[in-house]
Amino acid sequence: MNGWSWLARWAPSSLSRREQLMAATTVAAVIVFLGLLLDVPSAKRVKALEAERSSVETEIGALKNELNRLTELKGQGIGTEGQAESLTSKDARFSVLMRDLTTTAGRIGVDVLAIRPNATTSGGVTTLAVELKAPFRILGSYLEALEQSGWAWTVKDFHVQSDPERVSFVSARFRLSTPLVSNGAP
């Protein structure tokens, strides 16, 4: 025979059932091994993932510190209606305003999708575009809580529509305007 005679000995028809099974198992093992070998991440990719993990851990640590600081401030009563009057900076009052909007929503069970500040007029009136989802009956409770919050609100362009994703929910879009006054203090 010629130089390819060894191949004829390994042809599947000339092998016994046991030899065919061993050959198939060997081929499958080689394929799996090569697949795992090719799937091993490169050293560069591992270093990049480690750097990303390290930066995320640093960011989480900073966020935890900020959360602890805010928790301490809340425990001291900062951000309550009486203390909001003592804030002198408009930025600080704006932060209190945003926090009041979101905490009221969370307390009542309203999903806030977005609160976007629009322009501040020359009279210091700030307008916020608000988008939220809630059951219709809870939406009224949220608006009532906003009314009783101590801020001087003006609601404009109020739009409500049913939410196609959840039957009992509605989506609401409206604008809130306030001169950044809490309980009458500018």
Protein Blocks (a to p, Z undefined) as FASTA:
>chain_A
ZZklmmmmmpmklpcfklmmmmmmmmmmmmmmmmmmmmpccfklmmmmmmmmmmmmmmmm
mmmmmmmmmmmmmmnopaiaklmmmpmbfklmmmmmmmmmmmmmmmnopacfbdcddddd
fkopacddddddddfklmmmmmmmmmmnopacddehiacdddfkbmkbccdddddddehi
gehiZZ
